[in-house]
């Protein structure tokens, strides 16, 4: 009996060690962009669609979600930025969350950094801003953050994945 317990324990510990050494399924990347001469970056795990239903399934409606994989997604800016027309984000590192909804989704900027992507403390929210939605003509396999110029001369912070692009205006704050 003792021998069986020892062998079973050894197998469990060995398999646990092997599982801990497995490579990540989602690549971890840092994307940097220039906004009015200053750097804005996103440090995040980039999950793939892999044939899954994303919006309203893997990412449920009406529940907070941290867009990314593994460690929390970090937005870093060297200067204050304005998101939309109401949320000023000070220089530094901040975590990005989202409250997805069928009709009107919300971007959440949080002051806590370094946590795993499944943890969220709303008491540390810096603020929230409404996101715009554009349906994509072709599905995008990997979650992608960017800061992109728009036709009106402004810039947009974008989150693209599957058949959707969520975006909000972004500019350097005075």
C-alpha positions in Angstrom: 0.0 0.0 0.0 2.8 2.4 0.9 4.6 1.6 -2.3 1.5 2.3 -4.4 1.1 5.7 -2.7 4.7 6.6 -3.3 4.6 5.5 -7.0 1.3 7.4 -7.5 2.8 10.5 -5.8 5.9 10.3 -7.9 3.8 10.1 -11.1 1.7 13.1 -10.1 4.7 15.2 -9.2 6.5 14.2 -12.5 3.4 15.1 -14.6 3.0 18.3 -12.7 6.6 19.3 -13.4 6.2 18.4 -17.1 3.0 20.5 -17.3 4.7 23.5 -15.7 7.4 23.3 -18.4 5.1 23.2 -21.4 5.5 26.2 -23.7 2.7 28.8 -23.7 0.0 28.2 -26.3 -0.3 32.0 -26.8 2.8 34.0 -27.8 3.7 36.8 -25.5 4.6 40.0 -27.3 5.2 43.7 -26.8 3.9 46.1 -29.5 5.1 49.7 -29.5 3.5 52.6 -31.3 4.3 56.3 -31.6 1.5 58.7 -30.7 2.3 62.4 -31.1 6.1 61.7 -30.7 5.7 59.5 -27.6 5.7 55.8 -27.2 2.6 53.8 -26.3 3.1 50.0 -25.8 1.0 46.9 -25.2 2.6 43.9 -23.4 0.3 40.9 -23.7 -0.3 37.3 -24.5 -2.0 36.9 -28.0 -4.5 34.1 -27.9 -5.7 32.6 -31.2 -9.2 31.8 -32.4 -8.3 28.1 -33.2 -11.8 27.5 -34.6 -13.5 28.6 -31.4 -16.5 30.9 -31.1 -15.1 34.0 -29.4 -17.7 36.8 -28.8 -20.6 35.7 -26.6 -18.9 32.3 -26.0 -15.2 32.1 -25.0 -15.6 35.8 -24.1 -19.1 36.0 -22.5 -21.3 39.0 -22.8 -21.8 41.2 -19.6 -18.8 39.9 -17.7 -15.4 41.6 -17.3 -12.7 40.1 -19.4 -9.0 40.8 -19.7 -8.1 40.7 -23.4 -5.0 38.6 -23.6 -3.6 35.4 -22.2 -1.5 34.5 -19.1 -0.3 37.6 -17.3 -2.5 40.7 -17.4 -2.3 42.9 -20.5 -0.3 46.1 -19.8 -0.7 49.4 -21.5 2.4 51.6 -20.9 2.5 55.3 -21.9 5.3 57.9 -21.4 2.9 60.8 -21.4 -0.7 61.3 -20.3 -3.2 60.2 -23.0 -6.9 60.8 -23.4 -9.2 57.9 -24.4 -12.4 59.0 -26.0 -13.3 62.4 -24.7 -13.4 61.6 -21.0 -10.7 59.2 -19.7 -7.2 60.6 -19.0 -4.6 57.9 -18.4 -1.5 59.2 -16.6 2.0 58.1 -17.7 3.0 54.7 -16.5 1.8 51.1 -16.6 -1.9 50.2 -16.5 -3.9 47.0 -17.0 -6.5 46.8 -19.7 -9.9 45.1 -19.1 -13.1 45.0 -21.1 -16.7 44.7 -20.4 -18.1 43.1 -23.7 -21.7 43.5 -24.6 -23.7 42.8 -27.7 -24.5 46.4 -28.2 -22.1 48.7 -26.3 -18.8 47.4 -24.9 -16.6 49.3 -22.4 -12.8 49.6 -22.1 -11.6 49.5 -18.5 -8.2 50.9 -17.4 -7.0 49.6 -14.1 -4.1 50.7 -11.8 -3.1 47.1 -10.7 -0.3 45.5 -12.7 1.4 42.1 -12.6 -1.6 39.9 -11.8 -2.7 36.9 -13.8 -5.4 37.6 -16.5 -8.2 35.9 -14.5 -7.9 38.4 -11.5 -9.7 41.8 -11.5 -10.0 44.3 -8.7 -12.6 46.9 -9.7 -11.7 49.1 -6.7 -8.4 49.9 -8.6 -10.1 51.1 -11.8 -8.7 54.3 -13.1 -11.7 54.7 -15.3 -14.0 53.4 -18.1 -14.8 54.5 -21.6 -17.2 53.3 -24.3 -15.8 51.4 -27.2 -16.9 51.7 -30.8 -17.5 48.5 -32.9 -16.6 47.8 -36.5 -17.3 44.3 -37.9 -14.3 42.9 -39.9 -14.8 41.5 -43.4 -12.4 38.6 -42.6 -11.9 37.0 -39.2 -8.6 37.8 -37.5 -6.9 34.7 -35.9 -4.9 36.4 -33.2 -6.0 39.0 -30.7 -4.2 42.2 -31.7 -3.8 45.6 -30.0 -2.7 48.7 -32.0 -2.7 52.4 -32.2 -3.7 53.3 -35.7 -4.2 56.6 -37.6 -7.8 57.3 -38.7 -9.0 59.1 -41.8 -10.0 62.2 -39.8 -6.3 62.7 -38.8 -6.9 61.4 -35.3 -5.6 58.1 -33.8 -7.5 55.1 -32.4 -6.6 52.4 -29.9 -7.9 49.2 -31.4 -8.5 45.7 -30.2 -9.1 43.3 -33.1 -10.0 39.6 -32.8 -12.2 37.2 -34.7 -14.9 39.2 -36.6 -14.6 42.4 -34.6 -12.6 45.6 -34.1 -13.3 47.6 -31.0 -11.8 51.0 -30.9 -11.6 54.3 -29.1 -10.0 57.6 -30.0 -6.6 58.1 -28.4 -4.6 61.3 -28.2 -1.9 62.9 -26.1 -3.5 64.8 -23.2 -2.5 68.3 -22.3 
